[in-house]
């Protein structure tokens, strides 16, 4: 499925109701996937991961070829287009969106030698890559490669992946190498026991005495060897953006839920409907303004930087700074909006079965991610005033 087709489906999902589940007589659509995610999100939470059959559904609509180079049959989708799709899935379930967002992770693999990438995509462009680079583990240097052992945390989506990356080497002020292995060579340590984004399956990875050739390693964020516009887009910024996109979708869902609640005819205390209370309307309008402003900045930044790259321009420090600022800002504002919606929902929101409960928990986890930490504001401020930002920011 082409990038344009998938994006058209994402836009249609904004204005049309979801279609009936797919049958064997027609291709799977984004609307079909949204219906299935809505029906199965409690299953994902109970399992602690999005199962492989759902990952296959994501493949069927092109999620995992979005970050695959065109030279290997992929779509190399412009970032803003993919981010809009992630927000659509997140408005239905945060965990499913988080796992789907790693359709962007193949941009990291573009830093591998082209011959290595050809082997990864030998069976098609819909390859699922996940990884856990931290804490970086010491590896023993061998001729033309590394002997790797260790354990790493937070490998989101690892149970549905075909390829897994782990972090080796590194030290203060340096970036680790990512060592890429077939999923069969990596043990998944089933220890994802959390509150929020439970269905992401972000377990630990463990590798025991595996040899990884140099040709299967790269430094995270290093330049790609693929000469296509997507692979000149800053890869680390893109990963921050896909995580932020989850919170944008969650905030939209929270606003929709509380807006629907406002029209209820009966309240527990017999008080007027929320829609008839001035304070509710005022606070809802403020939350909507915050959300739409942050969302607009987020997509505007992504589109502007990609357009500049597509025109042949090199990425500037100011552009990197803007991408990180827009991602961090939108993630944190979206979390604030979710909390506002929860507060406006009143006592009904405290029940464990209420939809706002899941949304609140998921949105709080997103803001804990290192790529979206408040430290980014310091880095952005440094760029704005012309002093060196902290190491690794640019």
N, C-alpha and C positions, 0 to 999 in steps of 0.2 A: 504494500500500500504506500502511495507517495506521500511526501510531506504535505503537499497542498490538500490532498484528500483528507488526511487526518485533521489538519487545521480547519478545514471547512466543517468537519463534524464537530469540532470543539466550538466553533462559532454558532452552529445550529443548536447546540445544546443550551445556549443562553436563552433562546427564544422559543424552542419547541420542547414539548414533553418528551420524556424518554420513550423509545419505541419498545415493542415487545421483544422478548429474548430471541436471539438469533436462531434460525433453523438451518438445516443443511442445504436449503435452496438458495441462500444468499450469503454474502460475506459478513463477517462480524463487524459491527460498527462501534464507535465510541459510545453511542447511546446504549447499545446492548451491554457494554462493559459497565457503564454507570448503573444500570438496573441490577446487574449481577453483584456488583460491589455493595450496593445498598442492601441486597438480600442476604449477603454473606459476611458482613462486617463483624457481627458478633462471633461468627465462626473464626475469623482471623484473630480476634482477641483471645478466644479460648485456646486456639492452637499456639499462639505466640508467634505466628508467622503467616505470611501470605503463601498458600500452598502452590505447588508447581502447576497445577491445572489452571489456576488463575494467572500465573505468570505466562502461561501459554496463551491465554486470552489477551494479555497485554501485547505479546508478540504479534498476535494476529492483526492488531490494529496499528502496528508499526512503532510501538513505544521503544523497543530495543534496537531499532535501526535508525532512530532519530539522531544518535550520536556516532553512527558508523559512517566512515568516509564513502563518498560516492564511488570512488575508484574500487571499492570492495562491495558495491551493490547497495550501499546504505543511502539514507536521505540527507545526512549532514544538515539537519533542520536548523534554521536560524533560531537562536536562543529564545527570543521573545515568543515565537510560535510554540515552542515546546513548553515554555513556562505557563502559557495560557492553558494548555492541556492538563498540566499538573494541578493547576488551581481548580479545574473542573472536577477532577477526581477527588481532590481534598475536600471539596464542598460536600462530598458524599461520605468519605472516610479518610482520615488523616494517615492511617497506617498504609492503606493501599496506595495513596498518593506518594508517600515517602518511598515505598518500594518501586513504584513506577518511575519516580524521579531519577532513579539510577540508570534510566535509559540514556541519560546525559553522560554517564561515567566513561563511556567508550572514547570520549574526547581525551581522557588521560592516556589511553592505549596508543593514541596517535604519536606519542613520543618514542614508542618502540621502533626498532628497525623495521623497514617495510616488509622484509622477508618474514619476520616474526608475525606481523599483523596478517600477512597472507595465510599463515598457518592457523591463526585464530579464526579467520573468516572463511576458512576452506569449506566449511559446511553451511555457509550462508551468512548474511549480514545481521541476523537477529540473535546476536550473542549477548548473554547476560553476564556482566562483570560486577563483582562486589569486592570489598576489601576492608582490611583493618590495618592501618599503618602504625598505630600507637598502642603501647609504648614500643619504639623501635628496639629490635633485638640485635645483639652482636651476632655476626656471622663469620665463619671461617673462610678466609680467602683461599681459593683453589685456582688451578690453571683455568683461565677463561670462565670463571664463575664463582659461585658462593655455596658453601654448605650451610644450610639454614635449619635452625631449630628455634622454638620459642612459642609464646602465646600472646595474642593480640586481642584488643577489646573493640566492641561496637562495629561488628561486621553486618550492617543492615542488609537485609535481603539475601544473606548468604545461602539460605536453604533452597533458593531458586536459581542460583548462579551456576554457570558452566566454568567460569574462570574466577579465581580468587587471588587478590594481591595482599601481601604482608610487608611490613616495614622492617628494613635492616639497616644497620649502620646509623649514621646521624650522630649528632652531639649538639652541645650548646651552640646556637646560632647557625646550625646547618640543617639541611633538609634530608630526610631519610630516602633511601632507595626503595622503590616498590619492586618486590620480586613477585612475578606472576607465575602461578601454578594452575594446572587443571584442578577442578574442584575435587576430583577423586583423590588427590594427593594431600588434601587438607582435612583435618578433623574439626568438626564443629562441636564446640563445648557448649552444651545446652544450658545456659545460665541467664537468659534474658527474663528476669523477674522484676517487673517495673510497674509503675502506675503512669499511664500515658504512652501513646504509640506502642501499645503492647504487641500489635500485630506485625511490627517491622522485623521481628526475628533478628535483632541486633546482638547475636551471640558472640562469644569469643571464638577465635580461630586458633588452632594448634598445629604446628608443623614439627615433625620429628625427623631430623637428619635427612633432608632432601637437598639434592644438588640443583641449583638454578643457574643456568648459563647466563653470562653477561647480556646476551642478546634478548633475554627475557626480563631485564631490569630497566628501570628508568628513574630519574629523579622527579618526584612529584612537582608538577608545575613547569617542568622543563619544556623547551620548544618542541613542537611537533615536527615530524619529518614529512607530513602530508601537506601539500600545497593547495588547500581549500580554505575559504574564508573562516569557516567554523573553527578551524584548528589554529587560527591566529587570534581568536578570542581568548582572553585569559581564563585558563581552565579552572584555577582555584576560585576565581570570582564566579564562574558559572556554577560551581558546586554550592557556593553560598546562596546563589540565587534560587536554585531548585529547592533548597531547604526553606528559604523564605516564602517561596510560592505555596508551600503547604500551609503556612499560616495565613496567607491571603485567602486561600480557599476556605479555611476553617472560620475566618472572620466573616466571610460572606455567608456561610452557613449559619453562624450564630445570629447575625442580623436578621436573616430570613426566619429563623425559629422564633425569636422574640417578637418580630413583627406579626407573625401568625398568631402568637399567644395573645397579642394585644386586642384582638377582635373577639375574644371569648365573651360569652353572655353572662356567665356566672362566676363570681369570685367566692373564696372561702368565707370571707367576712361580710359579704353582701355589699361591698364597696363598688363604686363605678368601675366599668371596664378600664383596663390600662389605656386603651386608645382614647378614652374620654378624660384622661388626666393630663393637665398641661405639663407637669414636670416630666412625665414619661415621654411626651412628644418632643419636648425640648432636648432631653438627654439622648433620645434616639437620633434626632437630627444632628446633634454634635458628633455622635459616634459615626454616623454615616459620612459626615464631612471629613473626619480624621481618616477614615478608611479609604475613601475615594481619593483623597489627596496623596496618601502614601502609595496606593496602588498605581496611580498615574505616574508618579515619580519613578517607581520601580520599572514599569514597562518603558517609559520614555528613555531612561538611561540605557536599558538593554538594546533598544532599537537604534538609538543614536550611535552607540559604540560599534554595533555590528555594521551599520551603514557606512561608518568611517572605514572600517576594516575592508568591507566589500569594495570600497572606492580605491583601495590600495594604500591606505595610510597605516603607519605603524601605531601601535597602541601607546598612549602616553601615560605617565604616572598619574596625571589628573583624571584620566578616564578610569584607570584601575581604582583610584580612590572613590570616584563617583559610583562605580558599580558596587563596591563594598558598602558605601554609605547607604545607597538605595536599598540594598538587601537587608542590612542590619536595621535600618529605620522601619522598613515595611514589616519585618518580622516582629519587631517590638511593638509598633503601633497596632498591628493586627492582634497581638496578644492582649493589649490594653482594651481594644474594642470587644474582644471575646469576654473579658472580665466585666466590661460595662453591660454587655448583653445579659450576662449571668445575674448581675445585680438588678437589672431592670426586670428580669423574669420573676423576682420575688420568691416566695416560699416554694412555689411549684418546682423551682430549679434544683432544690436540694435532694430530690429523690434520685436514687441511683439509676433508675430507668429513664430519667429525663434526658433528652438528646443533648442538652447543654453540658451535662456532666462529662461526657466523652470529649466534647469539643474543648472544654476548659483544660482538661488533663493533657490532651494532645498538644494544645497550643503552648502550654508551659514547657513541655519537653523541647519543642522547636527552639525556643529562645535560649536554652541551655547549650546549644551546639557551639563549639569553639569558633566556627566560621561566622557566627552571628553575635559574638560577645560584644559588650559595651566597649571593650578595648579598641574596637575598630574606630570608634569616634575619636580616640586619641590619634590614631594613625591618619585619619582624614584631616583632623585639625592641623597636624604637622605639615601635611602637604599644602593645606590652604595658606599657612603662614610662611612656608618656604624653609622649614627646618627638616632634617632627616627623620623619618618616622622610625618606629621600632623595627628591629631586624625581622625580615620575613613579611612585612606588610605589603611591599611592592613586589 
